[in-house]
Amino acid sequence: MDGKQACELMISALELDRNLFRVGQSKVFFRAGVLGHLEEERDLKITDTIIRFQSAARGYLARRAFLKKQQQLSAMRVMQRNCAAYLKLRNWQWWRLFTKVKPLLQVTRQDEEIQVREVELKNAKDNLSRVEQDYTDLDKKHVQVTHLSFLELSGGLSIYLALSLSLYLSLSLSPPLSLSLYLSLSLYLSLSLPLSPPLSTSLSHSLSLYLSLSLCVYNKSGNKAPAGRETRTLTFLPLSPPFSPLLPGSKLMEEKAVLTDQLQAEAELFAEAEEMRARLVSRKQELEEILGELEGRLEEEEERGVQMTNEK
């Protein structure tokens, strides 16, 4: 929209007769007296707007002043009523006695509050000691579960080592391959399993026994007999009593399943113990916070009681 169209819209809003003005390219031409009449109407509208604004502002200020005056009158009445009551009570003997006994009653009330706080503090300490005892018991159970888990792991590894030995005796593996298997298994266990010293010693003993038996079988096979005959001899070598029950596959699988179930049960018990331990730790922290808050309140009440005693 250009300036000419804007002027036409404004003039049409004034509802002027089309014969009283003409719109040119850059100016608007009015007949004589029309411009003065428009200026008078403008002044009247501006005056009316200013008058309405002033009336609204004066009304707001008057209402605020009236509200303030009401508050002052109410405060004055309250002060007059309190002064009249004081003039009536200042020479009354019972009032004097009340003013002397009231601080003593307040001190007694503070002593009662202190006793209540001490009882709450004692209860919080008892709860804290109980939680610490439960935490200690769960820690012991955690150690026991960890030890049992290591024992189960040791039993499983012993079964696997015995199975490897039986496979070696039945398949007549070469001693270099047995030695390589022994070294690989030892290195893997030492790097991956954080075993306890007794369990590590037992495992090392089992591996050493495995290597010794391998070398013994190799020494027995060192004669000049044919390879096929020697292989048959190694195949039917009798196993020692600790390893002979491991030959049947079904029994081995049953023992493995039993060990797996026991290990799973121990893992579930360990998870429950860890969860209970976490809950007890959080409860211990909450009780410590409550204990600190109660001690702070008790100190504040004691300081307040000392101040009241000094004021008396």
The 8 nearest C-alpha neighbors of each residue, nearest first, counted from 0:
[[1, 4, 2, 5, 3, 6, 8, 7],
 [0, 2, 3, 4, 5, 6, 7, 25],
 [3, 1, 5, 4, 6, 0, 25, 7],
 [4, 2, 6, 5, 1, 7, 24, 25],
 [3, 5, 7, 6, 2, 1, 0, 8],
 [4, 6, 2, 8, 3, 7, 9, 1],
 [7, 5, 9, 3, 8, 4, 10, 2],
 [6, 8, 4, 10, 5, 9, 11, 3],
 [9, 7, 11, 5, 6, 10, 12, 4],
 [10, 8, 12, 6, 11, 7, 5, 13],
 [9, 11, 13, 7, 12, 8, 6, 15],
 [10, 12, 8, 14, 13, 9, 7, 15],
 [11, 13, 9, 10, 14, 8, 15, 7],
 [14, 12, 10, 11, 15, 9, 8, 37],
 [15, 13, 11, 12, 16, 10, 17, 9],
 [16, 14, 13, 17, 11, 10, 19, 12],
 [15, 17, 18, 19, 14, 20, 11, 13],
 [16, 18, 19, 20, 15, 21, 14, 11],
 [17, 19, 16, 20, 21, 15, 30, 29],
 [20, 18, 30, 17, 16, 29, 15, 33],
 [21, 19, 29, 28, 18, 17, 30, 22],
 [20, 22, 28, 27, 23, 29, 19, 17],
 [23, 21, 27, 28, 26, 20, 24, 3],
 [24, 22, 26, 25, 27, 21, 28, 3],
 [23, 25, 26, 22, 3, 27, 2, 21],
 [24, 26, 23, 27, 3, 22, 2, 28],
 [27, 25, 23, 24, 22, 28, 3, 21],
 [26, 28, 22, 23, 21, 29, 20, 25],
 [27, 29, 21, 20, 22, 26, 30, 23],
 [30, 28, 20, 19, 33, 31, 21, 34],
 [29, 31, 19, 33, 20, 32, 28, 34],
 [30, 32, 33, 29, 34, 35, 19, 28],
 [33, 31, 35, 34, 36, 30, 29, 37],
 [32, 34, 36, 35, 31, 30, 29, 37],
 [33, 35, 37, 36, 32, 38, 29, 31],
 [36, 34, 38, 32, 37, 33, 39, 31],
 [35, 37, 33, 39, 34, 38, 32, 40],
 [38, 36, 34, 40, 35, 39, 41, 33],
 [37, 39, 41, 35, 40, 36, 42, 34],
 [40, 38, 42, 36, 41, 37, 43, 35],
 [39, 41, 43, 37, 38, 42, 44, 36],
 [42, 40, 38, 44, 39, 43, 45, 37],
 [43, 41, 39, 45, 40, 44, 46, 38],
 [42, 44, 40, 46, 41, 45, 47, 39],
 [43, 45, 47, 41, 46, 42, 48, 40],
 [46, 44, 48, 42, 47, 43, 41, 49],
 [45, 47, 43, 49, 44, 48, 42, 50],
 [46, 48, 44, 50, 45, 49, 43, 51],
 [49, 47, 45, 51, 46, 50, 44, 52],
 [50, 48, 52, 46, 51, 47, 53, 45],
 [51, 49, 47, 53, 52, 48, 46, 54],
 [50, 52, 54, 48, 53, 49, 55, 47],
 [53, 51, 49, 55, 54, 50, 56, 48],
 [54, 52, 56, 50, 55, 51, 57, 49],
 [53, 55, 51, 57, 52, 56, 58, 50],
 [56, 54, 58, 52, 53, 57, 51, 59],
 [57, 55, 53, 59, 58, 54, 52, 60],
 [58, 56, 60, 54, 59, 55, 61, 53],
 [57, 59, 61, 55, 56, 60, 54, 62],
 [60, 58, 56, 62, 61, 57, 55, 63],
 [59, 61, 57, 63, 62, 58, 64, 56],
 [60, 62, 58, 64, 59, 63, 57, 65],
 [63, 61, 65, 59, 64, 60, 58, 66],
 [64, 62, 66, 60, 65, 61, 67, 59],
 [63, 65, 67, 61, 62, 66, 68, 60],
 [64, 66, 68, 62, 63, 67, 61, 69],
 [67, 65, 69, 63, 68, 64, 62, 70],
 [66, 68, 64, 70, 69, 65, 63, 71],
 [67, 69, 65, 71, 66, 70, 64, 72],
 [68, 70, 66, 72, 67, 71, 73, 65],
 [71, 69, 73, 67, 68, 72, 74, 66],
 [70, 72, 68, 74, 69, 73, 75, 67],
 [71, 73, 75, 69, 70, 74, 68, 76],
 [74, 72, 70, 76, 75, 71, 69, 77],
 [75, 73, 77, 71, 76, 72, 70, 78],
 [74, 76, 72, 78, 73, 77, 71, 79],
 [77, 75, 79, 73, 74, 78, 80, 72],
 [78, 76, 74, 80, 75, 79, 81, 73],
 [77, 79, 81, 75, 80, 76, 82, 74],
 [80, 78, 76, 82, 77, 81, 75, 83],
 [79, 81, 77, 83, 78, 82, 76, 84],
 [82, 80, 84, 78, 83, 79, 77, 85],
 [81, 83, 85, 79, 84, 80, 78, 86],
 [82, 84, 86, 80, 81, 85, 79, 87],
 [85, 83, 81, 87, 82, 86, 80, 88],
 [86, 84, 82, 88, 87, 83, 89, 81],
 [85, 87, 83, 84, 88, 89, 82, 90],
 [86, 88, 84, 85, 89, 83, 90, 91],
 [89, 87, 91, 85, 90, 86, 84, 94],
 [88, 90, 91, 86, 85, 87, 94, 95],
 [89, 91, 88, 92, 87, 86, 94, 95],
 [92, 90, 88, 94, 93, 89, 95, 87],
 [93, 91, 95, 94, 90, 96, 89, 88],
 [92, 94, 96, 95, 91, 97, 98, 88],
 [95, 93, 97, 96, 92, 91, 98, 88],
 [94, 96, 92, 98, 93, 97, 99, 91],
 [95, 97, 93, 99, 94, 98, 100, 92],
 [96, 98, 94, 100, 99, 95, 101, 93],
 [99, 97, 95, 96, 101, 100, 94, 102],
 [98, 100, 96, 97, 101, 95, 102, 103],
 [99, 101, 97, 103, 102, 98, 96, 104],
 [100, 102, 104, 103, 98, 99, 97, 105],
 [103, 101, 105, 104, 100, 106, 99, 98],
 [104, 102, 106, 100, 105, 101, 107, 99],
 [105, 103, 107, 101, 102, 106, 108, 100],
 [104, 106, 102, 108, 103, 107, 109, 101],
 [105, 107, 109, 103, 108, 104, 110, 102],
 [108, 106, 110, 104, 109, 105, 103, 111],
 [109, 107, 105, 111, 110, 106, 104, 112],
 [108, 110, 112, 106, 111, 107, 113, 105],
 [111, 109, 113, 107, 108, 112, 114, 106],
 [110, 112, 114, 108, 109, 113, 115, 107],
 [111, 113, 109, 115, 114, 110, 116, 108],
 [114, 112, 110, 116, 111, 115, 109, 117],
 [115, 113, 117, 111, 116, 112, 110, 118],
 [114, 116, 112, 118, 113, 117, 111, 119],
 [115, 117, 113, 119, 114, 118, 120, 112],
 [118, 116, 120, 114, 115, 119, 121, 113],
 [117, 119, 121, 115, 120, 116, 122, 114],
 [120, 118, 116, 122, 117, 121, 123, 115],
 [119, 121, 117, 123, 118, 122, 116, 293],
 [122, 120, 124, 118, 123, 119, 117, 125],
 [123, 121, 125, 119, 124, 120, 126, 118],
 [122, 124, 120, 126, 121, 125, 290, 127],
 [125, 123, 127, 121, 122, 126, 128, 120],
 [126, 124, 122, 128, 127, 123, 129, 121],
 [127, 125, 129, 123, 124, 128, 130, 122],
 [126, 128, 124, 130, 125, 129, 123, 286],
 [129, 127, 131, 125, 130, 126, 124, 132],
 [130, 128, 126, 132, 127, 131, 125, 133],
 [129, 131, 133, 127, 132, 128, 134, 126],
 [130, 132, 134, 128, 129, 133, 127, 135],
 [133, 131, 135, 129, 134, 130, 128, 136],
 [134, 132, 130, 136, 135, 131, 137, 129],
 [133, 135, 131, 137, 132, 136, 130, 138],
 [136, 134, 138, 132, 133, 137, 131, 139],
 [137, 135, 133, 139, 138, 134, 132, 140],
 [136, 138, 140, 134, 139, 135, 141, 133],
 [137, 139, 141, 135, 136, 140, 134, 142],
 [140, 138, 136, 142, 141, 137, 143, 135],
 [141, 139, 137, 143, 142, 138, 144, 136],
 [140, 142, 138, 144, 139, 143, 137, 145],
 [141, 143, 145, 139, 140, 144, 146, 138],
 [144, 142, 140, 146, 145, 141, 147, 139],
 [145, 143, 147, 141, 146, 142, 140, 148],
 [144, 146, 148, 142, 143, 147, 141, 149],
 [145, 147, 143, 149, 148, 144, 142, 150],
 [148, 146, 150, 144, 149, 145, 151, 143],
 [149, 147, 145, 151, 150, 146, 144, 152],
 [150, 148, 152, 146, 147, 151, 153, 145],
 [149, 151, 153, 147, 152, 148, 146, 154],
 [152, 150, 148, 154, 153, 149, 147, 155],
 [151, 153, 149, 155, 150, 154, 148, 156],
 [152, 154, 150, 156, 151, 155, 149, 157],
 [155, 153, 157, 151, 152, 156, 150, 158],
 [154, 156, 152, 158, 157, 153, 151, 159],
 [157, 155, 159, 153, 158, 154, 160, 152],
 [156, 158, 154, 160, 155, 159, 161, 153],
 [159, 157, 161, 155, 156, 160, 162, 154],
 [158, 160, 156, 162, 161, 157, 163, 155],
 [161, 159, 163, 157, 162, 158, 156, 164],
 [162, 160, 164, 158, 163, 159, 242, 157],
 [161, 163, 159, 165, 164, 160, 158, 166],
 [164, 162, 160, 166, 161, 165, 167, 159],
 [163, 165, 167, 161, 166, 162, 168, 160],
 [166, 164, 162, 168, 167, 163, 169, 161],
 [167, 165, 163, 169, 164, 168, 170, 162],
 [166, 168, 164, 170, 171, 165, 172, 169],
 [167, 169, 165, 171, 166, 170, 233, 234],
 [168, 170, 234, 166, 167, 171, 165, 233],
 [169, 171, 167, 168, 172, 166, 234, 233],
 [172, 170, 168, 167, 169, 233, 173, 230],
 [173, 171, 167, 170, 174, 176, 177, 168],
 [172, 174, 176, 175, 177, 171, 217, 167],
 [175, 173, 177, 176, 178, 217, 213, 172],
 [176, 174, 178, 177, 173, 179, 180, 172],
 [175, 177, 179, 174, 173, 178, 180, 172],
 [178, 176, 174, 180, 175, 179, 181, 173],
 [177, 179, 181, 175, 180, 176, 174, 182],
 [178, 180, 176, 182, 177, 181, 183, 175],
 [181, 179, 177, 183, 178, 182, 184, 176],
 [180, 182, 178, 184, 179, 183, 177, 185],
 [181, 183, 185, 179, 184, 180, 186, 178],
 [184, 182, 180, 186, 185, 181, 179, 187],
 [183, 185, 187, 181, 182, 186, 180, 188],
 [184, 186, 182, 188, 183, 187, 189, 181],
 [185, 187, 189, 183, 184, 188, 182, 190],
 [188, 186, 184, 190, 185, 189, 191, 183],
 [187, 189, 185, 191, 192, 190, 186, 184],
 [188, 190, 186, 187, 191, 192, 185, 193],
 [191, 189, 187, 188, 192, 186, 193, 185],
 [190, 192, 188, 187, 189, 193, 186, 194],
 [191, 193, 188, 194, 189, 190, 187, 195],
 [194, 192, 191, 195, 189, 190, 188, 199],
 [195, 193, 192, 199, 198, 196, 149, 189],
 [194, 196, 198, 197, 199, 193, 149, 200],
 [195, 197, 199, 198, 200, 194, 201, 193],
 [198, 196, 200, 199, 195, 201, 194, 202],
 [197, 199, 201, 195, 200, 196, 194, 202],
 [198, 200, 196, 202, 197, 201, 194, 195],
 [199, 201, 203, 197, 198, 202, 196, 204],
 [202, 200, 198, 204, 199, 203, 197, 205],
 [201, 203, 205, 199, 204, 200, 198, 206],
 [204, 202, 200, 206, 205, 201, 207, 199],
 [203, 205, 207, 201, 202, 206, 208, 200],
 [206, 204, 202, 208, 203, 207, 209, 201],
 [207, 205, 209, 203, 208, 204, 202, 210],
 [206, 208, 204, 210, 209, 205, 203, 211],
 [209, 207, 211, 205, 206, 210, 204, 212],
 [208, 210, 206, 207, 212, 211, 205, 213],
 [211, 209, 213, 207, 208, 212, 214, 206],
 [212, 210, 208, 214, 213, 209, 215, 207],
 [211, 213, 215, 209, 214, 210, 208, 216],
 [212, 214, 210, 216, 211, 215, 217, 209],
 [215, 213, 217, 211, 216, 212, 218, 210],
 [216, 214, 212, 218, 217, 213, 211, 219],
 [215, 217, 219, 213, 218, 214, 212, 220],
 [218, 216, 214, 220, 215, 219, 213, 221],
 [219, 217, 215, 221, 220, 216, 214, 222],
 [220, 218, 216, 217, 221, 215, 222, 214],
 [219, 221, 217, 218, 222, 216, 229, 233],
 [220, 222, 218, 219, 217, 223, 224, 216],
 [223, 221, 224, 220, 219, 218, 225, 229],
 [224, 222, 225, 221, 220, 226, 229, 228],
 [223, 225, 222, 229, 226, 228, 220, 221],
 [226, 224, 228, 227, 229, 223, 230, 222],
 [225, 227, 229, 228, 230, 224, 223, 231],
 [226, 228, 230, 229, 225, 231, 224, 232],
 [227, 229, 231, 230, 225, 226, 232, 224],
 [230, 228, 232, 226, 231, 227, 233, 225],
 [229, 231, 227, 233, 232, 228, 234, 226],
 [230, 232, 234, 228, 229, 233, 227, 235],
 [233, 231, 229, 230, 234, 235, 228, 236],
 [234, 232, 230, 236, 231, 235, 171, 168],
 [233, 235, 169, 231, 232, 236, 230, 168],
 [234, 236, 232, 233, 237, 231, 169, 168],
 [235, 237, 233, 234, 232, 238, 168, 169],
 [238, 236, 235, 239, 243, 234, 168, 233],
 [239, 237, 243, 242, 236, 240, 165, 241],
 [238, 240, 242, 241, 243, 237, 244, 236],
 [241, 239, 243, 242, 238, 244, 237, 245],
 [242, 240, 239, 243, 244, 238, 245, 161],
 [243, 241, 240, 245, 244, 239, 161, 238],
 [242, 244, 240, 245, 238, 241, 246, 239],
 [245, 243, 242, 246, 247, 241, 240, 250],
 [244, 246, 243, 242, 247, 251, 162, 161],
 [245, 247, 244, 243, 248, 165, 251, 242],
 [248, 246, 249, 250, 245, 251, 244, 243],
 [247, 249, 251, 250, 252, 246, 245, 253],
 [248, 250, 252, 251, 247, 253, 254, 246],
 [251, 249, 253, 252, 248, 247, 254, 245],
 [252, 250, 248, 254, 253, 249, 245, 255],
 [251, 253, 255, 249, 250, 254, 256, 248],
 [254, 252, 250, 256, 255, 251, 249, 257],
 [255, 253, 257, 251, 256, 252, 258, 250],
 [254, 256, 252, 258, 253, 257, 251, 259],
 [257, 255, 259, 253, 254, 258, 252, 260],
 [258, 256, 254, 260, 259, 255, 253, 261],
 [257, 259, 261, 255, 256, 260, 262, 254],
 [258, 260, 256, 262, 257, 261, 255, 263],
 [261, 259, 263, 257, 262, 258, 264, 256],
 [260, 262, 258, 264, 263, 259, 265, 257],
 [261, 263, 265, 259, 260, 264, 258, 266],
 [264, 262, 266, 260, 265, 261, 259, 267],
 [265, 263, 261, 267, 266, 262, 260, 268],
 [264, 266, 268, 262, 263, 267, 269, 261],
 [265, 267, 269, 263, 264, 268, 262, 270],
 [268, 266, 270, 264, 269, 265, 263, 271],
 [269, 267, 265, 271, 266, 270, 272, 264],
 [268, 270, 266, 272, 267, 271, 265, 273],
 [271, 269, 267, 273, 272, 268, 266, 274],
 [272, 270, 274, 268, 273, 269, 275, 267],
 [271, 273, 269, 275, 270, 274, 276, 268],
 [274, 272, 276, 270, 271, 275, 269, 277],
 [273, 275, 271, 277, 276, 272, 270, 278],
 [276, 274, 272, 278, 277, 273, 279, 271],
 [275, 277, 273, 279, 274, 278, 272, 280],
 [276, 278, 280, 274, 279, 275, 273, 281],
 [279, 277, 275, 281, 280, 276, 282, 274],
 [278, 280, 282, 276, 281, 277, 283, 275],
 [279, 281, 283, 277, 282, 278, 276, 284],
 [282, 280, 284, 278, 283, 279, 277, 285],
 [283, 281, 279, 285, 284, 280, 278, 286],
 [282, 284, 280, 286, 281, 285, 279, 287],
 [283, 285, 287, 281, 282, 286, 288, 280],
 [286, 284, 282, 288, 287, 283, 289, 281],
 [285, 287, 289, 283, 288, 284, 290, 127],
 [286, 288, 290, 284, 285, 289, 283, 291],
 [287, 289, 291, 285, 286, 290, 292, 284],
 [290, 288, 286, 292, 287, 291, 293, 285],
 [289, 291, 287, 293, 288, 292, 286, 123],
 [292, 290, 294, 288, 289, 293, 287, 295],
 [291, 293, 289, 295, 294, 290, 288, 296],
 [294, 292, 296, 290, 295, 291, 297, 120],
 [293, 295, 297, 291, 296, 292, 290, 298],
 [296, 294, 292, 298, 293, 297, 291, 299],
 [295, 297, 299, 293, 298, 294, 300, 292],
 [298, 296, 294, 300, 295, 299, 293, 301],
 [297, 299, 301, 295, 296, 300, 302, 294],
 [298, 300, 296, 302, 297, 301, 303, 295],
 [301, 299, 303, 297, 298, 302, 304, 296],
 [300, 302, 304, 298, 303, 299, 297, 305],
 [303, 301, 305, 299, 304, 300, 298, 306],
 [302, 304, 300, 306, 301, 305, 299, 307],
 [305, 303, 301, 307, 306, 302, 300, 308],
 [306, 304, 308, 302, 303, 307, 309, 301],
 [305, 307, 303, 309, 308, 304, 310, 302],
 [306, 308, 310, 304, 309, 305, 303, 311],
 [309, 307, 305, 311, 306, 310, 304, 106],
 [310, 308, 306, 311, 307, 305, 304, 303],
 [309, 311, 307, 308, 306, 305, 102, 304],
 [310, 308, 309, 307, 102, 306, 103, 305]]
